[in-house]
Amino acid sequence: MSDVLSLTGIEKSYMLGKPGEVRVLQGVSLSVARGEVVALVAPSGAGKSTLLHIAGLLDTPDVGRVTIAGQDMTGLSDRRRTEARRRDLGFVYQFHHLLPEFSAAENIILPQLANGIARAEAARRAEALLARVGLADRTRHRPSEMSGGEQQRVAFCRALANGPKLMLADEPTGNLDPGTSDQVFSMLMEVVRETGLSALIATHNLDLAARMDRVVRLAAGRLA
């Protein structure tokens, strides 16, 4: 089983005023195999968001190598990194970040249009994804007309819109009440399993983490 994501010797530091240099990640190596769902558990400030941003090509490491779907991303131009993000990666955050002036379907159509998909095809895929997560009757609703759980399901559909190889999620149910969180997570796992998608999911919820294939823990910038 080949790795969809491989992080090797990742180091990252920031300059923060009086403290000076703060080492956020210190020699982190991590892989996610094809079809594997990995839980990333970390306390606040441990560097999990930075790690996800580097894995998602939104940030670059000071030292180390990022490989996605067998391609070394080290040293690629911004344009090539953007192309790889659109082609290979899907993102889900704690807050849905849906565009408020657009409907559920339109929020899923837009990233497809940016990836060169014809509008009719993008619309068909958006409707199919919404139906898959139980929102067939919400295609024309705007985010303000949906519940928190519905909004997050739309955000999940948006992450899947371009058929990514890897999904990166940062506390994807952290903004929901326990009952809704469990429902949304169960749906997320069902779709991930059906599609064979790989996923790296950061969570504080140890019960949710235990339902994934493997748990890795990040503490003080290092994998424990």
N, C-alpha and C positions, 0 to 999 in steps of 0.2 A: 504494500500500500504506500504510494508515493506521498510526499508532503506537499500540501497546497501552500503552506506558509512555513518559512524557516527564518528565524532570527538568530544570528550568530554573533556573540560577543558585543552586544549593544551597550554603548555608553552614551550618556547624555548629561550635560551640565548647563546651568543657566547662571548668569550674573544677576544677583538680586541685591542691589544697594549695599547697605552696611555689611550684611553677612558675606558679601563677595560671592565667590563661586559656590554654587550648591550642586552637588552631584546627585542627580535624580535617578539615573539608571547606571548600574555598575556591573558590566560584563554579563548582561542577560542573554541567555540562549534558550530558545523555545521553538518547538515545531508543532504544527497542526496537520495531521494526516488527512488524506482525502476521505470525506464522509465523517470525520471525527468532530465531536462537539466538546470543546474544552472550556472549563470554568476557570476564570481568573479571579481569585479572591485576594483582596488587599485592603488594609485600613486606609482611611483618608490620608492623602499626602505621601503615599508610598511610591507613586509614580505610575499607577495603572493607566491613567488617561494619556500620559506621555507615551507609554508603551503602545497603547492602541493607536495613537496618532502616527507613531513611527511605522507600525505594522500596516496602517492604512495609507501610507505615503503622503500624509498631511504634514509631516515633519521629517527631518533627516537626523540620523544619529551622528554624534561626533566621531565615534569609532564603531565599527561593526558592519555587518552585511544583512540586507533584507532580500530574501528570495521569495517570489510569489509565482506559483504554478510553474516552477522550474526556471524562471527568468530572474537573473540578478538585477535588482533595481538600483544598486549602488552607482552613483554618478550619472544617472539618467537626467536629461533635461527636464525642465518643468513641464513642457508639452508632452513628453513621453510618459511622465509620471501621471499626468492628468488622464491621458488615454488609458493607462493601466488601471487607474481608479475606476473609470467609467466601465471598463470591460470586465474586470475581475473582482471588484469589491462592492459590497453593500454595507451600509452603515445604519445602525439604529442607536438612538441616544435615549437618555432618561426622559427628556422632554421631546415631544414629537417633532417640533420644528416644521410643521406643515405650513404652507403658504396660506394665510387666512382668507385671501380674496379668491382662492380657487377651490373647486369642488374636490371631493375625495378622488374621483377618477382623474381629474386634471393634475392633481399632485403626483399621480403615478405616471401620467402620460409625459409630463415635462422632462424628466431625466432621460426618457427614451428618445424624445426628439433631439435632445442634446447629444445623444449617441448615434444619431443618424437614422433612427427608425421612422418609417412612414407613419403619419398620424393615424390612419385607419388601423394599421397593425398595432400601434401603441395603445389605441383605445380598446381594441379587442383583448389585449393582454391585461390592461388595467381592470376591465370588467371581470375577466376570468379570475384574477388574483383576489379581487374583492369578494367574489362569490365563494372562493375557496375558504376565506376566513369569516364567512357568515355575514358579509356586508353588501350583498347584492342589491338591497333596497336603500343603500346609502350612497350610491355612485354620484348623485348630484348634490349631496349635502356638503356644506362647507364645514370646516373644523368646529366652528362655534355652535353648530347644530348637532354635534355628536358628543357622546360621553368620553371620559378620559380613556377608557379601555378601547372604545371604537377608534379614537384618534391614534392610539398606539398601534392598533392593527393596520390602519392605513399606512402609518410610517413603516411598518414591517413590509407591507406590500410594495411600497416605494423602494425599499432596500433590495427587493427581489426583482424589480422591474426589468433590469438589463441582464438577468440570468447570471449573476456573479458566481464565481467559484468559492469565494470566502465571504462570510458575513462577520462583521465586527460590531459588537454591541456593548455599550457602556451603561450599565444599570438599566436595562430596557424596561423593567417593570418597577423601578424604584419610586416612581411618582404615582403609583396606583395603590388602592387599598388591598389588603391581603387576599380577599376573595377574587377581585378582578385580576390581581397580579397572577394568581394561580391559573385562572382561565386563559389569560393572554399567553402565559409561558407554555401551557400545555398545547395551545394552538401553534405557537412558534415551533415547538419541538416536533409536532406532527408534520408540519410542512418541511422542516429541515430534513427529517428522516425520509420523507417521500421523495424529495428532490436529490438526495445524496449530497447536499450542501455541507461544506465545512464551516465551523463557526468558532470564534473566540469570544466568550461572553463574560464581561466583568460584572460581578455581583457581590453584594454584602450578604445576600440571603443564602445561608448554608444549606437549607432544605432544597432550594432550587439547584444549587451547585451539585448536590449529591445525585441529582437526576441526570447529570451530564456524564459523558464517557470518562472524563478525567478532570481532576482538580489540581491546579497549580497555584501556589501562594507566593505573592510578592510582598516583601517586607524590607524597608530601608534600601530600596533600589536593587535588591537581589532576589532571585527566586529561591524560596526556602525549600 
